[in-house]
Amino acid sequence: MLAVAQEVEEALAAGRGTVALESTIISHGLPRPDNVEVARQIEAAVRETGAVPATIALVDGVVRVGLDDAGLEAIASREDVVKCSARDLPIAAARGATGATTVAATAQVAARAGIGLFATGGLGGVHRDARDTWDESADLVALARTPICVVCAGVKSILDVTATLERLETLGVGVAGYRTDRFPGFYLTDSGQDLAWRLESPEEVAAVLAARARLGLDGAALVIANPLPVAEQLDPALHERVLRDALEAAEREGVHGRDVTPFLLERFRDGTGGESLRANVRLVVANARLAGRIAVAAAGG
């Protein structure tokens, strides 16, 4: 039920840098028909660095590590693509389903395949009403159990960033800013939260990963928080207004659980005239490029 593409298998065998990519952004995060082209842009950003991209998805019951054009098209265009976290994969695979993998599922499959780098847009985290609902993304627990390096633009700004950072600390997940002392806020360059650690180059990140392995402390993930440049972020005032309106709408319409994130992101897309979507594409491409550079550095390139 796990099929590694030949290009990915050969790269891993040769010790070349390889970067895992999630597929939920293709099926659920981007509008059709642009989503398949953006997926190719993300893979191209990894290739530009000399690394090999490995987009992960479930296609007709088989977990595929590395997708060809037909696989990307299937995830981007089929109507039966389900969103799969790690807990969903066994059920979906046994039923022969086609599914896009979340951060949690992608990280665990990538690690099992021997891939040490993973690029995504933003992590899931603790929801703003978690004190009452206990609503927390499975991404956090998965990262606590998975020895992988995740390059992201922080956590989605619709979440409780402070609480999410506290949970990552409790779970033993390392977090460092890439050329920043502040945790990014997905669409925003700065979430307002300080970071204890700052790393300046792909080589420095690779050195941290090597030290972690030598110390035997590679049981949990390392998160590299890579912010959008200030000039490319969403206007903070617009972000605050749209977020407030979206949260009020979610409460009014009784949206809860796993439906909250897609609901709020759709509100952001509409409320910002598509600018949030463009920012999303910019940040995930930038993260893929940085992950590729780290993967090459870690491989000794």
C-alpha positions in Angstrom: 0.0 0.0 0.0 3.1 2.3 -0.1 4.6 3.0 -3.5 7.7 5.1 -3.8 8.2 6.7 -7.2 11.3 5.5 -9.1 12.9 9.0 -9.1 12.4 9.3 -5.4 13.7 5.8 -4.6 16.8 6.4 -6.7 17.4 9.8 -5.0 17.1 8.3 -1.5 19.4 5.4 -2.4 22.0 7.8 -3.7 21.7 10.0 -0.7 20.4 13.0 -2.7 18.3 15.7 -1.1 14.6 14.9 -1.2 11.7 17.0 -0.1 8.2 15.7 0.8 5.2 17.8 -0.2 1.7 17.5 1.1 -1.3 17.2 -1.3 -4.1 18.8 0.7 -3.2 22.2 -0.6 -3.7 20.9 -4.1 -7.1 19.3 -3.6 -8.6 21.5 -0.8 -6.5 24.6 -0.5 -6.4 26.0 -4.0 -9.2 26.6 -6.6 -9.4 24.7 -9.8 -8.0 24.6 -12.5 -5.1 26.7 -11.1 -4.3 24.1 -8.4 -2.5 21.6 -10.6 -0.3 24.4 -12.1 0.6 25.6 -8.6 1.4 22.0 -7.6 3.9 21.9 -10.5 5.4 25.3 -9.4 5.9 23.9 -5.9 7.7 20.9 -7.3 9.7 23.1 -9.6 10.9 25.2 -6.7 12.3 22.1 -5.1 14.0 21.0 -8.3 15.6 24.4 -8.8 17.7 23.7 -5.7 19.0 20.3 -6.9 16.7 18.3 -4.7 13.9 15.9 -5.7 10.3 16.6 -4.8 8.1 13.8 -3.5 4.4 14.9 -3.4 2.5 12.4 -1.2 -1.1 11.3 -1.7 -3.4 8.3 -1.7 -4.5 7.3 -5.2 -7.0 4.4 -5.6 -6.0 2.9 -2.2 -2.2 3.2 -2.7 -0.1 5.7 -0.7 2.2 7.2 -3.3 5.4 8.9 -2.4 6.1 11.0 -5.5 3.4 11.7 -8.1 3.6 11.7 -11.9 1.5 14.1 -14.0 -1.5 11.7 -13.9 -1.3 11.5 -10.1 -1.2 15.3 -9.7 -4.1 15.7 -12.1 -6.1 13.1 -10.2 -5.6 14.9 -6.8 -6.3 18.3 -8.4 -9.4 17.4 -10.4 -11.2 14.4 -9.1 -14.4 14.9 -7.2 -13.9 12.0 -4.8 -10.7 13.2 -3.2 -11.0 13.0 0.6 -8.9 14.9 3.1 -6.7 12.3 5.0 -5.0 12.9 8.3 -2.9 10.1 9.6 -5.8 8.4 11.4 -7.8 8.4 8.1 -5.2 6.7 5.9 -5.8 3.1 6.9 -9.5 3.3 6.4 -9.3 5.2 3.1 -6.6 2.9 1.8 -8.5 -0.3 2.7 -11.5 1.1 0.8 -9.5 1.9 -2.3 -10.1 5.7 -1.9 -8.2 8.6 -3.3 -7.2 11.2 -0.7 -5.0 14.2 -0.2 -2.6 14.0 2.8 -2.5 16.6 5.6 0.6 17.7 7.4 0.2 14.9 9.9 -0.2 12.2 7.3 2.5 13.5 5.0 5.0 13.8 7.8 4.5 10.3 9.0 4.5 8.7 5.5 7.6 10.8 4.5 9.5 9.6 7.5 8.6 6.0 6.9 9.9 6.4 3.4 13.2 7.8 4.7 12.6 11.4 3.7 13.9 13.9 6.2 12.6 17.2 4.8 9.0 18.3 4.4 7.7 21.6 3.0 4.2 23.0 3.6 2.4 26.3 3.9 1.3 26.6 7.5 0.9 24.0 10.3 -2.4 23.2 12.0 -2.5 24.0 15.7 -4.7 24.9 18.7 -7.9 26.6 17.7 -9.0 29.8 19.4 -11.9 28.2 21.2 -9.9 25.1 22.3 -10.4 25.9 26.0 -14.0 24.9 25.5 -13.9 22.5 22.5 -10.5 20.8 22.9 -10.1 21.5 19.2 -6.4 20.9 18.3 -4.9 19.8 15.0 -3.5 16.3 14.8 -0.5 17.9 13.2 1.0 18.7 16.6 0.9 15.2 18.0 2.2 13.8 14.7 5.2 16.2 14.7 5.9 15.1 18.3 6.3 11.5 17.1 7.9 12.0 13.7 11.7 12.7 13.1 11.4 15.1 10.2 12.3 18.8 9.5 9.3 20.8 8.5 9.7 24.2 6.7 6.5 26.3 7.1 5.3 29.9 7.4 4.3 29.3 11.0 0.8 28.2 11.8 -2.4 29.4 10.1 -3.2 32.8 11.4 -6.8 31.8 12.1 -5.5 29.8 15.1 -4.4 30.6 18.6 -0.7 31.1 17.9 0.4 31.5 21.5 -1.3 28.3 22.6 0.1 26.4 19.6 3.7 27.4 20.4 3.1 26.3 24.0 1.9 23.0 22.8 4.8 22.5 20.5 7.2 23.2 23.5 5.3 20.7 25.7 5.4 18.1 23.0 9.2 18.5 22.5 9.0 19.9 19.0 11.9 22.2 18.2 11.1 25.6 16.6 13.5 28.0 15.0 13.1 31.1 12.9 14.8 31.3 9.5 16.5 34.6 9.5 14.0 35.9 12.0 13.5 36.2 15.8 9.8 36.3 15.5 7.3 33.5 14.7 5.6 34.2 11.3 1.8 34.3 11.1 1.2 32.5 7.8 -0.3 35.4 5.7 1.6 37.8 8.0 5.4 38.2 8.4 5.1 38.5 12.2 2.6 36.8 14.5 3.8 38.9 17.5 5.5 35.9 19.2 9.2 35.8 19.9 11.3 32.8 19.1 14.2 31.5 21.2 16.3 30.3 18.2 17.2 31.8 14.9 19.1 30.0 12.1 20.7 31.9 9.2 21.4 29.4 6.4 20.4 26.0 5.0 23.9 24.8 6.1 23.2 25.9 9.7 19.8 24.0 9.7 21.5 20.9 8.3 24.1 21.1 11.1 21.3 21.2 13.7 19.7 18.1 12.1 23.1 16.3 12.2 23.6 17.3 15.8 20.1 16.1 16.7 20.8 12.7 15.2 24.2 12.4 16.9 22.6 13.2 20.3 19.9 10.6 19.7 17.2 13.3 20.1 15.6 12.8 16.7 12.3 11.4 17.9 10.3 14.6 17.2 10.2 17.1 14.4 12.1 20.3 14.0 10.0 23.2 12.7 11.8 25.9 10.6 9.6 29.0 10.5 10.1 30.9 7.2 8.3 34.2 7.1 7.0 36.0 4.0 8.9 39.2 3.3 7.1 42.2 4.6 6.4 43.4 1.1 4.6 40.2 0.2 2.5 39.7 3.3 -1.3 40.3 3.5 -2.1 43.9 4.7 -2.3 43.5 8.5 -5.3 45.8 8.9 -7.2 43.9 6.2 -6.2 40.6 7.8 -7.5 41.6 11.2 -10.8 42.8 9.7 -11.4 39.7 7.6 -10.4 37.4 10.5 -12.8 39.1 12.9 -15.7 38.9 10.4 -14.9 35.2 9.5 -14.8 34.1 13.2 -18.1 35.8 13.8 -19.6 34.1 10.8 -18.3 30.7 11.9 -19.9 31.1 15.3 -23.1 32.4 13.8 -23.4 29.5 11.4 -22.3 26.8 13.9 -19.2 25.7 12.1 -17.0 23.5 14.3 -14.2 20.9 14.2 -12.5 20.0 11.0 -14.9 22.3 9.1 -13.6 25.5 10.7 -10.3 25.8 8.8 -11.7 25.5 5.3 -14.6 27.7 6.2 -12.3 30.5 7.5 -9.8 30.2 4.6 -12.7 30.5 2.1 -13.8 33.6 3.9 -10.3 35.0 3.7 -10.2 34.3 0.0 -13.4 36.2 -0.6 -12.8 38.9 1.9 -9.4 39.8 0.5 -10.3 39.7 -3.1 -8.1 36.7 -3.6 -5.0 38.3 -2.1 -4.8 35.7 0.7 -4.7 33.0 -2.0 -1.9 34.7 -3.8 0.0 35.1 -0.5 -0.6 31.4 0.2 1.0 30.4 -3.1 4.0 32.7 -2.5 4.7 31.3 0.9 4.4 27.6 0.0 6.7 28.0 -3.0 9.2 29.9 -0.9 9.0 27.1 1.7 9.5 24.4 -0.9 12.6 26.2 -2.2 14.1 26.6 1.3 13.4 22.9 2.1 15.2 21.9 -1.1 18.2 23.9 -0.1 18.3 22.4 3.4 17.9 18.9 1.9 20.8 19.5 -0.4 22.9 20.9 2.4 22.0 17.9 4.7 23.0 15.5 1.9 26.4 17.2 1.7 25.7 19.0 -1.5 
